[in-house]
Amino acid sequence: MSVTEDARELHGDITRFRHELHQEPEIGLHIPRTQEKVLKALDSLPYEITLGETTTSVTAVLRGGAAQTSADKPIVLLRADMDGLPVQERTGVDYSSRTDGAMHACGHDLHTSMLAGAATLLAERRDQLAGDIVLMFQPGEEGYDGAGHMIREGVLDAAGRRADAAYGMHVFSSLEPYGQFATKPGVMMSASDGLFVTILGAGGHGSAPHAAKDPVTAAAEMVTALQVMITRQFNMFDPVVLTVGVLHAGTTKNVIPESARIEATVRTFSHASRERMMSAVPTLLKGIAHAHGLEVDVEYRAEYPLSITDENETLTAEKTIQNLFGDARLTRWATPLSGSEDFSRVMAEVPGTFIGLSAVAPGADHKVTPFNHSPYATFDDGVLADGAALYAELAIARISALAAASPISLVS
């Protein structure tokens, strides 16, 4: 049978695994119960397993039975993130999270179950593979830089040398109609950085602000000035998104507080804008603080880099999607997303691409359904078999192409 037919035969198993993961989400770099579930799913398959040292990651290597004797045999990496979010689930699905305050609100349970399904599909075709496959089951994508941890521990070289190509996938609970795959060559997702500001003043009575140094008015001016700076110092065709998520000061209405706190997320779509923000923001905020006679501590923290896909690997993914599911299932995004991903670190080291997959319920209006990270975000099980098939076929097709291009003959 074909990969898609075999994947549909596995749909029930993949769905059950997804529900198990969804009911017990874990957050961060240390997700031991999730790791146990993945290891159980791989237990009977011929993979070489390596566990993370600083995280509960799982790296699984499948040695192709038709692989070249040379060290130059093709190697393809497939990645799935495994962690959940600190969100209280409100979807009402019968397999809802049983962990208070935690939810798979970004669909990582689908990624993990689809890659586990692909592991079975690939193992069944091991004798036909003229190269090796690395499966990267990654914790800590949601702000913990799990990819960085795994890269430092050697995941990109797990098969013996650096992988030739890498593919990741991400489901969405909005944006596109059910079952639609989405690609974009070049910049696909923004860089993400954090801004942390503490304004230091002198407290006093609310009736006598002249006798104190009020950090609240300065903080308010800073929030507005950051937005104005973006519109006046940055090209509108190279956008910058800055959102203040924390603005805190004081304890009661008639006391001027000693300090105020601002925390913001910053998204940029070019290296030039990112570097400029890193210098322009502190300059602006320190100037405002000085004008108010206050002190300020500004931390501009680099987080995830730009997600830049390789054009050739994106074309490979698009061709594979079209061959498996037809032209109508493929959309190429014209503009990048302002979300960010630590798979960007993998693509900075290995030619690779990232693929979106809409898990909106069939027939639902994807323009209004709750987006990822919402406590109401739902992801339909119907895409699981197709996702597993695509993971598997990406590895199979890329290894076949790389092997065909190699001058070294294969061992039967």
Secondary structure, DSSP 8 states (H G I E B T S, - for coil): --HHHHHHHTHHHHHHHHHHHHHS---SS--HHHHHHHHHHHTTS--EEEE-SSS--EEEEE--TT--SSTT--EEEEEEE---BS-------TT---STT-B-TTSHHHHHHHHHHHHHHHHHTGGG-SSEEEEEEE--TTTS-HHHHHHHTTGGGTTSS--SEEEEEEEESSSS-TT-EEE-SEEEE-EEEEEEEEEE-B-EETT-GGGSB-HHHHHHHHHHHHHHHHHHHS-TTS-EEEEEEEEEE-SSTTEE-SEEEEEEEEEESSHHHHHHHHHHHHHHHHHHHHHTT-EEEEEEEEEE--EEE-HHHHHHHHHHHHHHH-GGGEEE-SS-BS---THHHHHHHS-EEEEEEE---TT--TTTS--TT-TT----GGGHHHHHHHHHHHHHHHHHHHHHH-SS----
